[in-house]
Amino acid sequence: MARRGGSGVVAGLALALAACSSVDNGATRINGYVMPTATLTSAEPVRIVVSLLDVSKQDVAAEVLGQSSIALLAHWPIAYSLAYDRGQLKSHHTYAVQARVMDNDGALIAITDTRHQFS
């Protein structure tokens, strides 16, 4: 993953998903790993935000059904565990998992460049 340059270009991320596993209280978790497509310097202050999104509707922002924010304190790949309510999923909707890497000011450094469909 390369840092955003003066042109505003944002690099991509690889996102590896593991199978979902149920947890207590009816919630479900998505577990997986985020891996950069290029190397970030360890001195860059970043955090990773992984989201489960309802991407069914066009021309509107995707609805966030679950989100996990992780401070980047370890080496790549970064493991994540994202809780969501399975009761919110609708059979005729489309869902995707997205990862974003942000700097401490909230500026986007990298984002998944492949759609990771979820059902």
URKA-V528390 format. One record per residue. N is the residue number from 1. PSI is psi in radians with two decimals (NA if undefined). OMEGA is omega in radians with two decimals (none if undefined). D_LAST is the distance of its C-alpha to the last C-alpha in Angstrom with 2 decimals. Layout:
# URKA-V528390
n->N psi->PSI omega->OMEGA d_last->D_LAST
n->N psi->PSI omega->OMEGA d_last->D_LAST
This chain:
# URKA-V528390
n->1 psi->2.25 omega->3.13 d_last->27.67
n->2 psi->2.61 omega->3.13 d_last->30.70
n->3 psi->2.59 omega->3.14 d_last->31.87
n->4 psi->2.32 omega->-3.14 d_last->31.83
n->5 psi->-3.02 omega->-3.14 d_last->35.13
n->6 psi->-0.39 omega->-3.12 d_last->37.43
n->7 psi->-0.14 omega->-3.13 d_last->35.55
n->8 psi->0.18 omega->3.14 d_last->32.47
n->9 psi->2.37 omega->3.14 d_last->30.30
n->10 psi->2.33 omega->-3.10 d_last->27.32
n->11 psi->2.91 omega->-3.12 d_last->26.26
n->12 psi->2.90 omega->3.09 d_last->22.85
n->13 psi->2.62 omega->2.95 d_last->20.93
n->14 psi->2.41 omega->-3.12 d_last->19.12
n->15 psi->2.07 omega->3.11 d_last->16.03
n->16 psi->2.21 omega->-3.13 d_last->15.31
n->17 psi->2.46 omega->3.02 d_last->12.26
n->18 psi->2.97 omega->-3.14 d_last->12.87
n->19 psi->2.68 omega->3.09 d_last->11.05
n->20 psi->2.61 omega->3.06 d_last->10.22
n->21 psi->2.41 omega->-3.12 d_last->13.30
n->22 psi->2.63 omega->3.04 d_last->14.49
n->23 psi->3.00 omega->3.13 d_last->17.48
n->24 psi->2.89 omega->3.11 d_last->20.26
n->25 psi->0.36 omega->3.04 d_last->20.38
n->26 psi->-0.13 omega->3.12 d_last->16.97
n->27 psi->2.80 omega->3.11 d_last->15.09
n->28 psi->2.68 omega->-3.13 d_last->12.39
n->29 psi->2.53 omega->2.94 d_last->12.69
n->30 psi->2.21 omega->3.14 d_last->11.09
n->31 psi->2.47 omega->3.13 d_last->14.09
n->32 psi->-2.83 omega->-3.08 d_last->15.20
n->33 psi->2.57 omega->3.02 d_last->18.05
n->34 psi->2.29 omega->-3.11 d_last->19.23
n->35 psi->2.27 omega->3.12 d_last->21.95
n->36 psi->2.65 omega->3.08 d_last->24.23
n->37 psi->-0.23 omega->3.04 d_last->25.15
n->38 psi->3.01 omega->-3.03 d_last->28.75
n->39 psi->2.35 omega->2.98 d_last->30.70
n->40 psi->2.58 omega->3.04 d_last->31.26
n->41 psi->2.49 omega->-3.09 d_last->34.58
n->42 psi->-0.30 omega->-3.13 d_last->34.43
n->43 psi->-0.25 omega->-3.12 d_last->36.68
n->44 psi->2.17 omega->3.10 d_last->34.15
n->45 psi->2.04 omega->-3.12 d_last->32.92
n->46 psi->2.82 omega->2.96 d_last->29.16
n->47 psi->2.72 omega->-3.13 d_last->26.16
n->48 psi->2.33 omega->3.07 d_last->22.48
n->49 psi->2.06 omega->3.10 d_last->19.94
n->50 psi->2.29 omega->-3.06 d_last->16.25
n->51 psi->2.53 omega->2.93 d_last->13.99
n->52 psi->2.10 omega->-3.02 d_last->10.50
n->53 psi->2.48 omega->2.95 d_last->11.01
n->54 psi->1.88 omega->-3.07 d_last->10.38
n->55 psi->0.48 omega->-3.07 d_last->11.69
n->56 psi->-0.63 omega->-3.03 d_last->12.09
n->57 psi->2.41 omega->3.10 d_last->15.82
n->58 psi->2.67 omega->3.04 d_last->18.35
n->59 psi->0.35 omega->3.02 d_last->21.46
n->60 psi->2.76 omega->3.09 d_last->20.42
n->61 psi->2.49 omega->3.11 d_last->19.21
n->62 psi->2.48 omega->3.09 d_last->15.52
n->63 psi->2.29 omega->3.13 d_last->15.06
n->64 psi->2.10 omega->3.13 d_last->14.65
n->65 psi->-0.34 omega->3.11 d_last->12.71
n->66 psi->2.61 omega->-3.09 d_last->13.85
n->67 psi->2.50 omega->3.10 d_last->16.31
n->68 psi->2.29 omega->3.12 d_last->18.45
n->69 psi->2.25 omega->-3.05 d_last->21.77
n->70 psi->2.21 omega->3.03 d_last->23.62
n->71 psi->2.34 omega->-3.11 d_last->27.23
n->72 psi->1.64 omega->-3.11 d_last->27.83
n->73 psi->-0.08 omega->-3.06 d_last->30.46
n->74 psi->3.11 omega->3.09 d_last->29.67
n->75 psi->2.76 omega->3.07 d_last->29.45
n->76 psi->2.61 omega->-0.06 d_last->26.43
n->77 psi->2.76 omega->3.14 d_last->23.79
n->78 psi->2.16 omega->3.11 d_last->22.70
n->79 psi->2.53 omega->3.05 d_last->20.45
n->80 psi->2.75 omega->3.05 d_last->18.13
n->81 psi->2.07 omega->-3.00 d_last->16.51
n->82 psi->2.05 omega->3.13 d_last->14.43
n->83 psi->2.49 omega->3.06 d_last->14.45
n->84 psi->2.86 omega->3.13 d_last->12.50
n->85 psi->1.92 omega->-3.11 d_last->12.82
n->86 psi->-0.42 omega->3.12 d_last->10.03
n->87 psi->-0.30 omega->3.11 d_last->12.36
n->88 psi->-0.30 omega->-3.11 d_last->11.75
n->89 psi->2.38 omega->3.12 d_last->8.30
n->90 psi->2.41 omega->-3.02 d_last->9.45
n->91 psi->-0.50 omega->-3.09 d_last->8.56
n->92 psi->0.13 omega->3.14 d_last->10.25
n->93 psi->2.86 omega->3.12 d_last->8.94
n->94 psi->2.38 omega->-3.07 d_last->7.36
n->95 psi->2.62 omega->3.13 d_last->6.39
n->96 psi->2.63 omega->3.04 d_last->8.18
n->97 psi->2.30 omega->-3.10 d_last->10.12
n->98 psi->2.48 omega->3.05 d_last->13.81
n->99 psi->2.41 omega->3.08 d_last->17.01
n->100 psi->2.47 omega->3.00 d_last->20.46
n->101 psi->2.20 omega->-3.07 d_last->23.85
n->102 psi->2.67 omega->2.99 d_last->26.48
n->103 psi->3.12 omega->-3.08 d_last->30.19
n->104 psi->-0.33 omega->3.10 d_last->32.03
n->105 psi->-0.01 omega->-3.14 d_last->32.81
n->106 psi->0.09 omega->3.11 d_last->29.18
n->107 psi->2.43 omega->-3.14 d_last->29.56
n->108 psi->2.20 omega->3.08 d_last->26.66
n->109 psi->-0.75 omega->-3.12 d_last->27.56
n->110 psi->2.75 omega->3.13 d_last->24.40
n->111 psi->2.69 omega->3.08 d_last->20.80
n->112 psi->2.33 omega->-3.12 d_last->17.99
n->113 psi->0.11 omega->3.07 d_last->19.07
n->114 psi->2.42 omega->3.12 d_last->16.10
n->115 psi->2.22 omega->3.12 d_last->12.75
n->116 psi->1.58 omega->-3.08 d_last->10.07
n->117 psi->2.53 omega->-3.10 d_last->6.86
n->118 psi->2.42 omega->3.07 d_last->3.78
n->119 psi->NA omega->none d_last->0.00
